[in-house]
Structure formats: C-alpha cells, structure tokens
Amino acid sequence: MKIDLPEKRYYNIGEVAKAFEVNPSLIRFWEKEFDALQPKKNAKGNRKFTSEDIQNLGIIYHLVKERGFTLEGAKIHLKENKKKALNLFEIIQKLEFVKKELIRIKEDL
C-alpha cells in the first residue's frame, strides 16, 4: 500500500480515494461499517479526513485488502488489537518509505 498525500490538515474524499487507489464509494461504505472512521463534514456534507482518519483507513485497507480479512473479522481485530494494528501500520509505512528511498538511490547510481 502506497499512500502519497501532501501534508495538509484535511483531505477530501477524492484525494483519499486516489491515494488508496479505491473508489470513493468504498471509503463511504467503510465509514458506515467502521466506527474508527469519523471524518468531519462541512455544511454541504463533504467529508474532510484528518491524518488520524487516514491512519485508521490505512489499517482497515491493510486488514481487508492486503490480509484478506472479512469486514466482521477486521472490526473484531480492530477492537481487540487497535494499538498493535496501529503500530504494524506505522512500521509498514516506514518500511515502504525506506524501500522507496533505496530504489531512488539505486536509480541515481
């Protein structure tokens, strides 16, 4: 999973969907299914995702898309192992960053 978002306070659903390479409808669906996703909504009802929402979405994406959990299984895993899942997500993010940097260095050589 490669999340490439600029540093901002809030992200709209289109930016988030593009970063995770999924449809916005899937993010809206996961928002209904998982209590961990609570994006703010403006007066028009547009979702504004914070960096915490992005982290939670990354954990959900990892569990459902990469590890093959069912939605119910992912919900249970998040409730029981929230800290462990967050740590795992952060480790994966750091490793992907290191990999990207190593590839860049290799190409420069």
MODELLER restraints for C-alpha pairs under 7 A, 6 or more apart:
rsr = mdl.restraints
at = mdl.atoms
rsr.add(forms.Gaussian(group=physical.xy_distance, feature=features.Distance(at['CA:3:A'], at['CA:19:A']), mean=5.17, stdev=0.5))
rsr.add(forms.Gaussian(group=physical.xy_distance, feature=features.Distance(at['CA:3:A'], at['CA:20:A']), mean=6.15, stdev=0.5))
rsr.add(forms.Gaussian(group=physical.xy_distance, feature=features.Distance(at['CA:4:A'], at['CA:19:A']), mean=5.74, stdev=0.5))
rsr.add(forms.Gaussian(group=physical.xy_distance, feature=features.Distance(at['CA:5:A'], at['CA:19:A']), mean=6.57, stdev=0.5))
rsr.add(forms.Gaussian(group=physical.xy_distance, feature=features.Distance(at['CA:9:A'], at['CA:50:A']), mean=6.09, stdev=0.5))
rsr.add(forms.Gaussian(group=physical.xy_distance, feature=features.Distance(at['CA:10:A'], at['CA:48:A']), mean=5.45, stdev=0.5))
rsr.add(forms.Gaussian(group=physical.xy_distance, feature=features.Distance(at['CA:10:A'], at['CA:49:A']), mean=5.27, stdev=0.5))
rsr.add(forms.Gaussian(group=physical.xy_distance, feature=features.Distance(at['CA:10:A'], at['CA:50:A']), mean=4.97, stdev=0.5))
rsr.add(forms.Gaussian(group=physical.xy_distance, feature=features.Distance(at['CA:11:A'], at['CA:48:A']), mean=5.43, stdev=0.5))
rsr.add(forms.Gaussian(group=physical.xy_distance, feature=features.Distance(at['CA:11:A'], at['CA:49:A']), mean=4.96, stdev=0.5))
rsr.add(forms.Gaussian(group=physical.xy_distance, feature=features.Distance(at['CA:11:A'], at['CA:50:A']), mean=6.52, stdev=0.5))
rsr.add(forms.Gaussian(group=physical.xy_distance, feature=features.Distance(at['CA:12:A'], at['CA:47:A']), mean=6.02, stdev=0.5))
rsr.add(forms.Gaussian(group=physical.xy_distance, feature=features.Distance(at['CA:12:A'], at['CA:48:A']), mean=5.08, stdev=0.5))
rsr.add(forms.Gaussian(group=physical.xy_distance, feature=features.Distance(at['CA:12:A'], at['CA:49:A']), mean=6.22, stdev=0.5))
rsr.add(forms.Gaussian(group=physical.xy_distance, feature=features.Distance(at['CA:13:A'], at['CA:24:A']), mean=6.24, stdev=0.5))
rsr.add(forms.Gaussian(group=physical.xy_distance, feature=features.Distance(at['CA:13:A'], at['CA:47:A']), mean=6.21, stdev=0.5))
rsr.add(forms.Gaussian(group=physical.xy_distance, feature=features.Distance(at['CA:14:A'], at['CA:24:A']), mean=6.40, stdev=0.5))
rsr.add(forms.Gaussian(group=physical.xy_distance, feature=features.Distance(at['CA:17:A'], at['CA:23:A']), mean=5.69, stdev=0.5))
rsr.add(forms.Gaussian(group=physical.xy_distance, feature=features.Distance(at['CA:17:A'], at['CA:24:A']), mean=5.27, stdev=0.5))
rsr.add(forms.Gaussian(group=physical.xy_distance, feature=features.Distance(at['CA:31:A'], at['CA:37:A']), mean=5.26, stdev=0.5))
rsr.add(forms.Gaussian(group=physical.xy_distance, feature=features.Distance(at['CA:31:A'], at['CA:38:A']), mean=6.87, stdev=0.5))
rsr.add(forms.Gaussian(group=physical.xy_distance, feature=features.Distance(at['CA:34:A'], at['CA:75:A']), mean=6.74, stdev=0.5))
rsr.add(forms.Gaussian(group=physical.xy_distance, feature=features.Distance(at['CA:36:A'], at['CA:56:A']), mean=6.37, stdev=0.5))
rsr.add(forms.Gaussian(group=physical.xy_distance, feature=features.Distance(at['CA:37:A'], at['CA:53:A']), mean=5.79, stdev=0.5))
rsr.add(forms.Gaussian(group=physical.xy_distance, feature=features.Distance(at['CA:37:A'], at['CA:56:A']), mean=6.47, stdev=0.5))
rsr.add(forms.Gaussian(group=physical.xy_distance, feature=features.Distance(at['CA:37:A'], at['CA:57:A']), mean=6.90, stdev=0.5))
rsr.add(forms.Gaussian(group=physical.xy_distance, feature=features.Distance(at['CA:38:A'], at['CA:53:A']), mean=6.82, stdev=0.5))
rsr.add(forms.Gaussian(group=physical.xy_distance, feature=features.Distance(at['CA:39:A'], at['CA:47:A']), mean=5.83, stdev=0.5))
rsr.add(forms.Gaussian(group=physical.xy_distance, feature=features.Distance(at['CA:39:A'], at['CA:48:A']), mean=5.53, stdev=0.5))
rsr.add(forms.Gaussian(group=physical.xy_distance, feature=features.Distance(at['CA:39:A'], at['CA:49:A']), mean=4.84, stdev=0.5))
rsr.add(forms.Gaussian(group=physical.xy_distance, feature=features.Distance(at['CA:39:A'], at['CA:50:A']), mean=6.91, stdev=0.5))
rsr.add(forms.Gaussian(group=physical.xy_distance, feature=features.Distance(at['CA:39:A'], at['CA:53:A']), mean=6.50, stdev=0.5))
rsr.add(forms.Gaussian(group=physical.xy_distance, feature=features.Distance(at['CA:40:A'], at['CA:47:A']), mean=5.72, stdev=0.5))
rsr.add(forms.Gaussian(group=physical.xy_distance, feature=features.Distance(at['CA:40:A'], at['CA:48:A']), mean=5.11, stdev=0.5))
rsr.add(forms.Gaussian(group=physical.xy_distance, feature=features.Distance(at['CA:40:A'], at['CA:49:A']), mean=6.52, stdev=0.5))
rsr.add(forms.Gaussian(group=physical.xy_distance, feature=features.Distance(at['CA:41:A'], at['CA:47:A']), mean=4.57, stdev=0.5))
rsr.add(forms.Gaussian(group=physical.xy_distance, feature=features.Distance(at['CA:41:A'], at['CA:48:A']), mean=5.83, stdev=0.5))
rsr.add(forms.Gaussian(group=physical.xy_distance, feature=features.Distance(at['CA:59:A'], at['CA:85:A']), mean=6.63, stdev=0.5))
rsr.add(forms.Gaussian(group=physical.xy_distance, feature=features.Distance(at['CA:59:A'], at['CA:86:A']), mean=6.75, stdev=0.5))
rsr.add(forms.Gaussian(group=physical.xy_distance, feature=features.Distance(at['CA:59:A'], at['CA:89:A']), mean=6.01, stdev=0.5))
rsr.add(forms.Gaussian(group=physical.xy_distance, feature=features.Distance(at['CA:60:A'], at['CA:74:A']), mean=6.99, stdev=0.5))
rsr.add(forms.Gaussian(group=physical.xy_distance, feature=features.Distance(at['CA:63:A'], at['CA:69:A']), mean=5.55, stdev=0.5))
rsr.add(forms.Gaussian(group=physical.xy_distance, feature=features.Distance(at['CA:63:A'], at['CA:74:A']), mean=6.07, stdev=0.5))
rsr.add(forms.Gaussian(group=physical.xy_distance, feature=features.Distance(at['CA:64:A'], at['CA:70:A']), mean=6.26, stdev=0.5))
rsr.add(forms.Gaussian(group=physical.xy_distance, feature=features.Distance(at['CA:64:A'], at['CA:71:A']), mean=6.82, stdev=0.5))
rsr.add(forms.Gaussian(group=physical.xy_distance, feature=features.Distance(at['CA:64:A'], at['CA:74:A']), mean=6.63, stdev=0.5))
rsr.add(forms.Gaussian(group=physical.xy_distance, feature=features.Distance(at['CA:78:A'], at['CA:85:A']), mean=6.96, stdev=0.5))
